Amino acid sequence: MLEFHLSTIVFTIINLLVLYFILRKFLFGRVNAVLEQRAALVQGEIASAEDNNRQAQELKTQYEDKLTDARQEAAKIVADAQNRAQRVYEGKMAAAETDAKRLRGEAEAQIASERDAMLRGARNEVASLALLAAAKVAQRSMDQAGDKALVDSFLSEVGEQA
């Protein structure tokens, strides 16, 4: 069975202590150095990530500021374009109104001219018809120049009264 001897226990404890000091001298120092390097690397990565995050936040803020400025500039450009379009529209409307008044004046002048020409033609026709009617009534031939002047003066008097 199992027997415990004091010498075996003491010798085992001494072996463990020697093994512990040897491992501590050669292995634990290197392991601790690797662990410290690893911790420093992790701390460096964390600091780098925080720095990158801070830079990203600054860039985001700058981007948002530029975007706001661009939107304001776009709104200003649109407002200016609307103002220019309104001025052009008003100018075109004024020009169209002027053209319409001019065309209306020309049309009224043309109508008046045609009306006068038509009235002159109608007077001449009426004078001719009056001369023919008077000639038939008098059964004689009238002097055309003198009689026509008489009829024209009569028609102008009648036209003024009407």
Residue frames as qw, qx, qy, qz and C-alpha x, y, z in Angstrom:
[[0.000, 0.884, 0.468, 0.000, 0.00, 0.00, 0.00],
 [0.270, 0.796, -0.070, 0.537, 0.97, 3.53, 0.31],
 [0.673, -0.482, -0.282, 0.485, 3.52, 4.48, 2.74],
 [0.109, 0.947, -0.032, 0.301, 4.53, 7.95, 3.64],
 [0.754, -0.198, -0.186, 0.598, 8.08, 8.57, 4.65],
 [0.180, -0.911, -0.090, 0.361, 9.22, 11.82, 6.02],
 [0.410, -0.411, 0.482, 0.656, 12.36, 11.81, 3.92],
 [0.318, 0.385, 0.705, 0.503, 10.35, 11.41, 0.71],
 [0.001, 0.899, 0.437, -0.001, 8.09, 14.28, 1.64],
 [0.306, -0.805, 0.135, 0.489, 11.00, 16.57, 2.55],
 [0.420, -0.160, 0.616, 0.647, 12.92, 15.60, -0.60],
 [0.245, 0.609, 0.670, 0.346, 9.77, 16.27, -2.73],
 [0.096, -0.946, -0.246, 0.190, 9.29, 19.68, -1.13],
 [0.372, -0.614, 0.360, 0.596, 12.93, 20.58, -1.79],
 [0.395, 0.158, 0.706, 0.566, 12.60, 19.43, -5.41],
 [0.137, 0.806, 0.555, 0.157, 9.48, 21.55, -5.84],
 [0.214, -0.904, -0.028, 0.370, 11.18, 24.61, -4.34],
 [0.404, -0.366, 0.533, 0.648, 14.23, 24.18, -6.59],
 [0.310, 0.416, 0.723, 0.456, 11.97, 23.68, -9.59],
 [0.005, 0.909, 0.408, -0.086, 9.95, 26.77, -8.60],
 [0.264, -0.795, 0.181, 0.514, 13.10, 28.96, -8.31],
 [0.396, -0.107, 0.667, 0.622, 14.49, 27.67, -11.61],
 [0.214, 0.624, 0.682, 0.316, 11.17, 28.27, -13.38],
 [0.107, -0.926, -0.251, 0.261, 10.88, 31.66, -11.71],
 [0.349, -0.597, 0.354, 0.630, 14.35, 32.64, -12.84],
 [0.211, -0.123, 0.713, 0.657, 14.08, 31.43, -16.45],
 [0.039, 0.443, 0.816, 0.370, 10.41, 31.04, -17.35],
 [0.098, -0.791, -0.551, 0.246, 8.32, 33.43, -15.26],
 [0.194, -0.591, 0.120, 0.774, 10.50, 36.44, -16.12],
 [0.068, -0.042, 0.674, 0.735, 10.08, 35.80, -19.82],
 [0.062, -0.563, -0.806, -0.172, 6.38, 35.07, -19.48],
 [0.151, -0.774, -0.362, 0.497, 5.90, 38.23, -17.43],
 [0.146, -0.418, 0.336, 0.831, 7.90, 40.21, -20.03],
 [0.008, 0.224, 0.788, 0.573, 5.69, 38.80, -22.82],
 [0.127, -0.700, -0.697, 0.091, 2.57, 39.58, -20.77],
 [0.171, -0.697, -0.121, 0.686, 3.80, 43.14, -20.15],
 [0.102, -0.173, 0.558, 0.805, 4.57, 43.57, -23.86],
 [0.053, -0.442, -0.829, -0.339, 1.15, 42.28, -24.67],
 [0.156, -0.764, -0.514, 0.358, -0.46, 44.66, -22.16],
 [0.152, -0.544, 0.160, 0.809, 1.56, 47.56, -23.59],
 [0.052, 0.067, 0.731, 0.678, 0.52, 46.57, -27.12],
 [0.095, -0.632, -0.765, -0.081, -3.13, 46.39, -26.06],
 [0.175, -0.748, -0.271, 0.580, -2.82, 49.79, -24.34],
 [0.142, -0.331, 0.423, 0.831, -1.20, 51.21, -27.49],
 [0.005, -0.309, -0.810, -0.499, -3.99, 49.81, -29.67],
 [0.135, -0.739, -0.630, 0.197, -6.62, 51.23, -27.32],
 [0.169, -0.656, -0.007, 0.736, -4.92, 54.65, -27.38],
 [0.098, -0.109, 0.628, 0.765, -4.65, 54.46, -31.19],
 [0.047, -0.512, -0.817, -0.262, -8.31, 53.51, -31.48],
 [0.151, -0.779, -0.433, 0.426, -9.32, 56.37, -29.19],
 [0.158, -0.492, 0.265, 0.814, -7.18, 58.77, -31.26],
 [0.042, 0.133, 0.769, 0.624, -8.72, 57.48, -34.49],
 [0.090, -0.665, -0.741, 0.022, -12.18, 57.82, -32.96],
 [0.156, -0.726, -0.181, 0.645, -11.43, 61.41, -31.92],
 [0.101, -0.285, 0.502, 0.810, -10.14, 62.23, -35.41],
 [0.000, 0.363, 0.843, 0.398, -13.22, 60.61, -36.94],
 [0.101, -0.759, -0.570, 0.298, -15.44, 62.73, -34.70],
 [0.130, -0.607, 0.111, 0.776, -13.56, 65.87, -35.74],
 [0.056, -0.047, 0.709, 0.702, -13.89, 64.92, -39.43],
 [0.031, -0.562, -0.820, -0.106, -17.58, 64.21, -38.91],
 [0.101, -0.768, -0.333, 0.538, -18.05, 67.63, -37.31],
 [0.092, -0.438, 0.388, 0.805, -16.17, 69.31, -40.18],
 [0.042, 0.195, 0.843, 0.499, -18.21, 67.35, -42.71],
 [0.045, -0.699, -0.703, 0.126, -21.48, 68.35, -41.04],
 [0.100, -0.706, -0.064, 0.698, -20.36, 72.00, -40.97],
 [0.059, -0.244, 0.605, 0.755, -19.45, 71.88, -44.66],
 [0.011, 0.402, 0.874, 0.272, -22.73, 70.14, -45.45],
 [0.046, -0.770, -0.500, 0.394, -24.65, 72.84, -43.58],
 [0.075, -0.589, 0.224, 0.773, -22.70, 75.54, -45.43],
 [0.067, -0.002, 0.788, 0.612, -23.37, 73.79, -48.74],
 [0.014, 0.602, 0.798, 0.026, -27.09, 73.60, -47.99],
 [0.052, -0.783, -0.240, 0.571, -27.16, 77.29, -47.09],
 [0.088, -0.413, 0.490, 0.762, -25.27, 78.14, -50.28],
 [0.067, 0.256, 0.872, 0.412, -27.67, 76.00, -52.32],
 [0.002, 0.744, 0.629, -0.225, -30.63, 77.77, -50.72],
 [0.076, -0.700, 0.064, 0.707, -29.03, 81.12, -51.51],
 [0.096, -0.163, 0.705, 0.683, -28.40, 80.09, -55.13],
 [0.047, 0.489, 0.851, 0.186, -31.99, 78.90, -55.49],
 [0.032, -0.798, -0.407, 0.443, -33.30, 82.16, -53.99],
 [0.087, -0.550, 0.327, 0.764, -31.09, 84.19, -56.34],
 [0.085, 0.080, 0.831, 0.543, -32.26, 82.14, -59.31],
 [0.028, 0.662, 0.747, -0.053, -35.87, 82.66, -58.29],
 [0.055, -0.769, -0.135, 0.623, -35.31, 86.41, -57.95],
 [0.077, -0.351, 0.565, 0.742, -33.64, 86.56, -61.37],
 [0.068, 0.314, 0.884, 0.339, -36.43, 84.49, -62.89],
 [0.013, 0.758, 0.571, -0.314, -39.03, 86.79, -61.31],
 [0.040, -0.674, 0.145, 0.723, -37.24, 89.86, -62.73],
 [0.069, -0.109, 0.765, 0.631, -37.01, 88.23, -66.17],
 [0.059, 0.522, 0.848, 0.066, -40.69, 87.28, -65.95],
 [0.010, 0.797, 0.342, -0.497, -41.67, 90.81, -64.99],
 [0.071, -0.506, 0.422, 0.749, -39.51, 92.20, -67.81],
 [0.066, 0.127, 0.869, 0.473, -41.09, 89.84, -70.32],
 [0.042, 0.672, 0.725, -0.146, -44.56, 90.70, -69.04],
 [0.010, -0.752, -0.068, 0.656, -43.82, 94.44, -69.33],
 [0.052, -0.310, 0.637, 0.704, -42.44, 93.95, -72.85],
 [0.063, 0.347, 0.899, 0.260, -45.46, 91.85, -73.80],
 [0.035, 0.761, 0.528, -0.375, -47.79, 94.50, -72.38],
 [0.025, -0.635, 0.226, 0.738, -45.95, 97.22, -74.30],
 [0.052, -0.068, 0.813, 0.576, -46.12, 95.15, -77.49],
 [0.069, 0.541, 0.838, 0.001, -49.81, 94.49, -76.90],
 [0.042, 0.785, 0.268, -0.557, -50.48, 98.23, -76.44],
 [0.030, -0.476, 0.492, 0.728, -48.46, 99.03, -79.54],
 [0.058, 0.148, 0.900, 0.405, -50.26, 96.37, -81.59],
 [0.073, 0.673, 0.699, -0.232, -53.59, 97.58, -80.27],
 [0.025, 0.726, -0.011, -0.687, -52.72, 101.16, -81.24],
 [0.027, -0.270, 0.705, 0.655, -51.61, 100.03, -84.67],
 [0.070, 0.367, 0.912, 0.172, -54.77, 97.97, -85.08],
 [0.075, 0.756, 0.487, -0.431, -56.95, 100.89, -83.97],
 [0.022, 0.613, -0.288, -0.736, -55.11, 103.20, -86.39],
 [0.036, -0.047, 0.855, 0.516, -55.52, 100.66, -89.19],
 [0.085, 0.556, 0.823, -0.078, -59.21, 100.25, -88.35],
 [0.072, 0.770, 0.213, -0.598, -59.69, 104.01, -88.32],
 [0.008, -0.440, 0.553, 0.707, -57.83, 104.28, -91.64],
 [0.039, 0.179, 0.920, 0.346, -59.92, 101.54, -93.20],
 [0.078, 0.670, 0.668, -0.314, -63.08, 103.08, -91.77],
 [0.074, 0.697, -0.063, -0.711, -62.20, 106.46, -93.25],
 [0.008, 0.230, -0.750, -0.620, -61.41, 104.84, -96.59],
 [0.055, 0.389, 0.915, 0.092, -64.67, 102.94, -96.44],
 [0.087, 0.741, 0.434, -0.506, -66.60, 106.10, -95.58],
 [0.059, 0.554, -0.360, -0.748, -64.93, 107.95, -98.47],
 [0.001, 0.010, 0.893, 0.450, -65.83, 105.10, -100.79],
 [0.066, 0.563, 0.810, -0.150, -69.38, 105.04, -99.47],
 [0.085, 0.713, 0.149, -0.680, -69.68, 108.81, -99.91],
 [0.056, 0.356, -0.610, -0.706, -68.42, 108.52, -103.47],
 [0.003, 0.242, 0.940, 0.240, -70.91, 105.75, -104.15],
 [0.059, 0.680, 0.620, -0.387, -73.75, 107.70, -102.52],
 [0.066, 0.622, -0.141, -0.767, -72.73, 110.82, -104.50],
 [0.046, 0.133, -0.790, -0.597, -72.73, 108.81, -107.72],
 [0.004, -0.439, -0.898, -0.030, -76.08, 107.27, -106.88],
 [0.051, 0.703, 0.388, -0.594, -77.49, 110.69, -105.94],
 [0.075, 0.472, -0.400, -0.782, -76.27, 112.14, -109.23],
 [0.056, -0.091, -0.898, -0.426, -77.79, 109.30, -111.18],
 [0.001, 0.588, 0.778, -0.220, -81.05, 109.66, -109.28],
 [0.055, 0.686, 0.130, -0.714, -81.08, 113.42, -109.81],
 [0.045, 0.289, -0.626, -0.723, -80.29, 112.99, -113.49],
 [0.034, -0.314, -0.917, -0.244, -83.14, 110.60, -113.92],
 [0.009, 0.690, 0.583, -0.430, -85.46, 112.88, -112.05],
 [0.088, 0.703, -0.086, -0.701, -84.45, 115.90, -114.05],
 [0.790, 0.447, 0.405, 0.107, -84.18, 113.84, -117.18],
 [0.389, 0.894, -0.195, 0.102, -81.13, 115.67, -118.10],
 [0.821, 0.111, -0.261, 0.496, -77.41, 115.31, -117.91],
 [0.371, -0.925, -0.007, 0.085, -75.70, 117.14, -115.10],
 [0.367, 0.752, -0.467, 0.287, -72.25, 118.63, -115.10],
 [0.863, -0.199, -0.432, 0.167, -70.32, 116.08, -113.15],
 [0.477, 0.159, -0.405, 0.764, -67.66, 118.25, -111.50],
 [0.205, -0.345, 0.142, -0.905, -69.97, 120.96, -110.20],
 [0.768, -0.333, -0.245, -0.488, -72.75, 118.62, -109.21],
 [0.804, -0.078, -0.517, 0.284, -70.36, 116.23, -107.52],
 [0.243, 0.221, -0.412, 0.850, -68.94, 119.11, -105.42],
 [0.486, -0.352, -0.007, -0.800, -72.49, 120.07, -104.42],
 [0.877, -0.233, -0.367, -0.204, -73.29, 116.48, -103.40],
 [0.654, 0.081, -0.528, 0.535, -70.01, 116.13, -101.47],
 [0.029, -0.289, 0.334, -0.897, -70.71, 119.27, -99.48],
 [0.701, -0.308, -0.141, -0.627, -74.24, 118.02, -98.79],
 [0.877, -0.116, -0.463, 0.055, -72.93, 114.64, -97.65],
 [0.440, 0.174, -0.516, 0.714, -70.29, 116.20, -95.41],
 [0.328, -0.336, 0.181, -0.864, -72.97, 118.34, -93.77],
 [0.852, -0.230, -0.232, -0.409, -75.17, 115.31, -93.26],
 [0.784, 0.060, -0.529, 0.320, -72.18, 113.28, -92.02],
 [0.167, 0.294, -0.457, 0.822, -71.30, 115.98, -89.45],
 [0.567, -0.315, 0.080, -0.757, -74.84, 116.08, -88.18],
 [0.925, -0.132, -0.312, -0.173, -74.97, 112.30, -87.89]]
